[in-house]
Amino acid sequence: MGVREGFEELYGAAPEGVWAAPGRVNLIGEYTDFNEGFVMPLALPHTAVAAVSRRDDGVLRLHSADIEGPVVELHVDGLEPLTNTSWAAYPAGVVWALRAAGHAVAGADVHLASTVPTGAGLSSSAALEVVTALGLNDLYELGLTRPELARIAQRAENDFVGVPCGIMDQTASACCTDGHALHLDCRDLSIRQVPFDLAAQGLSLLVVDTRVKHALGDGAYAERREGCEEGARVLGVSHLRDVAYEGLDAALARLSDERVRRYVRHVVSDDHRVEQVIGLLDAGDVRGIGPVLTEGHASLRDDLRISCDELDLVVATANSAGALGSRMTGGGFGGSAIVLVEAADVDTVTKAVTEAFAAAGYTAPRVFPAVPSPGARRLS
């Protein structure tokens, strides 16, 4: 059953509109966003879809086709941060954030369905937030721009749900375009669409979902964020973005805490890797980004220490089987890796990774191509 039909069955009337917002995979630049650095995500074909109608009685009704359970009924005046731990906190948080920003959202009926894999580090939560924000923006004629909608969605996740994420995921979902990666400066939120047509180059970017669930709310993400902030404080800068790559060794010598030193080295070097990838893509050398991806994985594994055995196995196996480069992507502790391969080698690399997982006794991974896709949009 489609989302529109599901809405009609639930609420007894047709929705006023249907919207979609994608998940994302991050090509390069991890844990750099809250350090006001650079990231480079691309939107996936997988989307959260929402059918939405307005209400004028202060009632917010939410339902997911993907999660067993009845319609969740809330009152917009009673929305309180950090009180809801279910999936409904993400769309409810958007309504709360819109109202907190002064927008007169008087209620809504929402029915959601998503093809973004949950727990895979592909921003299923940001897709839910952005699709809800876009639908309400259109129906209530709020006039918010895509970057502004991303900010609203981020505030919903930070302040209402309680996850201290940066701005990347929501901006990617709201602002990506077909056939491009998004170069986002997380300081001024300026964006540049960078052509990333892999098929034309005879290449493919595979996502390998390890099916190992990660939970960013478990404190590990927040601990690394705190460590980065401590590093910036000791170095006398507002954010690690302000530490020049050329001066990294000198900066590291000033840090006595080995943990903070590792985090700083990762963030500053990953910002540099984003700039390297931009330069290679601008020069038309897509294959040249492969070694940069692999170098990024080593940094995430050794300095940030957010990888896991399954992710390391993907990277080592894929590269040994002929991939141009690989790295874990997203928040870590499970989730997904990306693998850049020649199109002719997709089956060989996929088979090698699948067999390596079987030999290790791991659950079979899910492997699919990351096709750079459009961002959030109205469907009907």
FENGIDA-V719701 format. One record per residue. PSI is psi in radians with two decimals (* if undefined). Layout:
BEGIN
PSI ; PSI
END
This chain:
BEGIN
2.33 ; 2.93 ; -0.68 ; -0.80 ; -0.69 ; -0.69 ; -0.83 ; -0.70 ; -0.67 ; -0.82 ; -0.09 ; 0.21 ; 2.81 ; 2.57 ; 2.78 ; -0.36 ; 2.93 ; 2.33 ; 2.79 ; 2.55 ; 2.36 ; 2.79 ; 3.11 ; 2.77 ; 2.49 ; 2.10 ; -0.79 ; 2.62 ; 1.46 ; 2.33 ; 0.36 ; -0.35 ; -0.78 ; -0.08 ; 0.26 ; 0.59 ; -2.54 ; 2.54 ; 2.89 ; 1.25 ; 2.92 ; 2.60 ; 2.52 ; 2.85 ; -0.30 ; 2.31 ; 2.73 ; 2.32 ; 2.37 ; 2.26 ; 2.28 ; 2.47 ; 2.64 ; 2.70 ; 2.69 ; 0.26 ; 0.22 ; 0.09 ; 2.38 ; 2.03 ; 2.25 ; 2.41 ; 2.48 ; 2.28 ; -0.26 ; -0.20 ; 2.18 ; 2.30 ; 2.85 ; 3.08 ; 2.32 ; 2.09 ; 2.16 ; 2.93 ; 2.27 ; -0.56 ; -0.32 ; 0.15 ; 2.15 ; 2.28 ; 2.57 ; 0.41 ; -0.22 ; 2.14 ; 0.15 ; 3.09 ; -0.52 ; -0.29 ; -0.54 ; -0.96 ; -0.64 ; -0.67 ; -0.59 ; -0.77 ; -0.78 ; -0.78 ; -0.67 ; -0.79 ; -0.66 ; -0.48 ; 0.08 ; 0.21 ; 2.27 ; 1.30 ; 1.97 ; 0.12 ; 2.95 ; 2.71 ; 2.25 ; 2.30 ; 2.20 ; 2.60 ; 2.51 ; 2.48 ; 0.09 ; 2.12 ; 2.27 ; 2.59 ; 0.16 ; 0.07 ; 0.45 ; 0.32 ; 0.83 ; -0.58 ; -0.73 ; -0.65 ; -0.74 ; -0.75 ; -0.83 ; -0.69 ; -0.63 ; -0.78 ; -0.74 ; -0.76 ; -0.80 ; -0.63 ; -0.78 ; -0.83 ; -0.68 ; 0.04 ; 0.92 ; -0.40 ; 0.35 ; 2.48 ; 2.93 ; -0.81 ; -0.60 ; -0.66 ; -0.66 ; -0.70 ; -0.75 ; -0.78 ; -0.70 ; -0.73 ; -0.65 ; -0.76 ; -0.71 ; -0.95 ; -0.54 ; -0.85 ; -0.68 ; 0.37 ; 2.12 ; 0.96 ; 2.79 ; -2.89 ; -0.11 ; -0.90 ; -0.79 ; -0.66 ; -0.71 ; -0.81 ; -0.66 ; -0.56 ; -0.19 ; 2.74 ; 2.76 ; 2.32 ; 0.24 ; 2.66 ; 2.68 ; 2.01 ; 1.95 ; 2.20 ; 1.93 ; 0.00 ; -0.98 ; 0.01 ; 0.37 ; 2.53 ; 2.63 ; 2.26 ; 2.06 ; 2.08 ; 2.32 ; 1.14 ; 1.56 ; -0.70 ; -0.66 ; -0.38 ; 0.02 ; 0.52 ; 2.88 ; 2.52 ; 1.97 ; 2.46 ; 2.22 ; 1.82 ; 1.95 ; -0.23 ; 0.25 ; 2.12 ; 2.35 ; 2.69 ; 1.86 ; -0.33 ; 0.08 ; 0.07 ; -0.38 ; -0.72 ; -0.84 ; -0.63 ; -0.70 ; -0.65 ; -0.78 ; -0.70 ; -0.67 ; -0.71 ; -0.65 ; -0.74 ; -0.76 ; -0.71 ; -0.82 ; -0.64 ; -0.08 ; 0.51 ; 2.78 ; -0.65 ; 2.78 ; -0.28 ; -0.52 ; -0.02 ; 2.01 ; 2.46 ; -0.66 ; -0.42 ; 0.27 ; -0.80 ; -0.74 ; -0.67 ; -0.75 ; -0.59 ; -0.34 ; -0.09 ; 2.10 ; -0.42 ; 2.02 ; -0.65 ; -0.85 ; -0.69 ; -0.75 ; -0.77 ; -0.75 ; -0.76 ; -0.72 ; -0.89 ; -0.82 ; -0.70 ; -0.55 ; -0.62 ; -0.74 ; -0.67 ; -0.63 ; -0.77 ; -0.63 ; -0.78 ; -0.74 ; -0.82 ; -0.73 ; -0.74 ; -0.70 ; -0.53 ; -0.01 ; 0.20 ; 1.29 ; -0.68 ; -0.51 ; -0.28 ; -0.25 ; -0.95 ; -0.49 ; -0.67 ; -0.82 ; -0.69 ; -0.68 ; -0.65 ; -0.75 ; -0.67 ; -0.74 ; -0.62 ; -0.81 ; -0.66 ; -0.88 ; -0.46 ; 0.94 ; 0.14 ; -3.04 ; 2.99 ; -0.69 ; -0.76 ; -0.74 ; -0.62 ; -0.71 ; -0.88 ; -0.85 ; -0.76 ; -0.80 ; -0.80 ; -0.67 ; -0.50 ; 0.09 ; 0.05 ; 2.68 ; -0.40 ; 2.71 ; 2.72 ; 2.73 ; 2.69 ; 2.59 ; -2.80 ; -0.33 ; -2.99 ; 0.65 ; -2.74 ; -2.39 ; 2.78 ; 2.74 ; 2.57 ; 2.09 ; 2.12 ; 2.70 ; 2.45 ; -0.62 ; -0.29 ; 0.08 ; -0.85 ; -0.70 ; -0.83 ; -0.73 ; -0.77 ; -0.74 ; -0.77 ; -0.76 ; -0.75 ; -0.65 ; -0.67 ; -0.75 ; -0.75 ; -0.55 ; -0.09 ; 0.33 ; 2.74 ; 2.45 ; 2.32 ; 2.80 ; 2.19 ; 2.26 ; 2.72 ; 2.47 ; 1.74 ; 2.07 ; 2.07 ; 2.94 ; 2.70 ; -2.84 ; 2.52 ; 2.76 ; 2.33 ; -0.63 ; *
END
